[in-house]
Amino acid sequence: MDIKSCRYYDGNGNEYIINSTPKFTIEYNPVTPLESSSGIYDGGEYVKGEISEQLYNKTILIIGNIIKNREILINDRVKGSGMIIFQDEDKEDSYILKPSSKEIDKIEELLHELIRN
């Protein structure tokens, strides 16, 4: 599959989008208090920026390797779980990660690093 974009939703519903077209970008769409289940949680500020092709490829490879571990995948989205959606030209594949897994921590650390740069 030729990945055009990858979306990741963290356990709070914040969305991270990594795109390869038209440019290599990272976008962070935070949950607002009105959208949160508590009515209080605030995911912070919206961020969008360019990343290098090398960082894009590295990120897709790391996330792709993580979902190969079928033991951390679950069928239903529950609070605290992470969700990954890979999209290519004509299809989407989605994966849900168990809450509190070290793989979620690894993905979120990587994505936070990308949005800080």
Residue pairs with C-beta under 8 A, 6 or more apart in sequence:
1 86
1 88
1 91
1 93
2 88
2 89
3 20
3 60
3 64
3 86
3 87
3 88
4 19
4 20
4 21
4 87
4 88
4 89
5 17
5 18
5 19
5 20
5 21
5 86
5 87
6 17
6 18
6 59
6 60
6 63
6 84
6 85
6 86
6 87
7 15
7 16
7 17
7 18
7 83
7 84
7 85
7 87
8 15
8 16
8 18
8 63
8 82
8 83
8 84
8 85
8 107
8 111
9 15
9 16
9 82
9 83
10 16
10 82
10 104
10 108
11 79
11 80
11 81
11 82
11 99
11 104
12 31
12 36
12 41
12 43
13 31
13 35
13 36
13 43
14 28
14 29
14 30
14 31
14 43
15 27
15 28
15 29
16 26
16 27
16 28
16 29
16 111
16 115
17 25
17 26
17 27
17 28
17 29
18 25
18 26
18 27
18 51
18 56
18 59
18 60
18 111
18 114
19 25
19 27
20 53
20 56
23 50
24 50
24 51
24 52
24 53
24 55
24 56
25 48
25 49
25 50
25 51
26 47
26 48
26 49
26 51
26 111
26 114
26 115
27 46
27 47
27 48
28 44
28 46
28 47
28 48
28 111
28 115
29 46
30 42
30 43
30 44
30 45
30 46
31 41
31 42
31 43
32 42
32 43
33 39
33 40
33 41
33 42
36 42
36 43
37 79
47 115
49 115
49 117
51 59
51 114
51 117
55 114
59 110
59 111
59 114
62 106
62 107
62 110
63 84
63 107
63 110
64 86
66 72
66 97
66 103
66 106
66 107
67 73
67 84
67 95
67 97
69 103
72 97
72 98
72 101
72 103
73 95
73 96
73 97
73 98
74 81
74 96
74 97
74 98
75 96
76 96
77 83
77 96
78 99
79 99
80 99
80 100
81 96
81 97
81 98
81 99
81 104
82 96
82 97
82 99
82 101
82 103
82 104
82 107
82 108
83 94
83 95
83 96
83 97
84 94
84 95
84 96
84 97
84 107
85 92
85 93
85 94
85 95
86 92
86 93
86 94
97 103
97 104
97 107
98 104
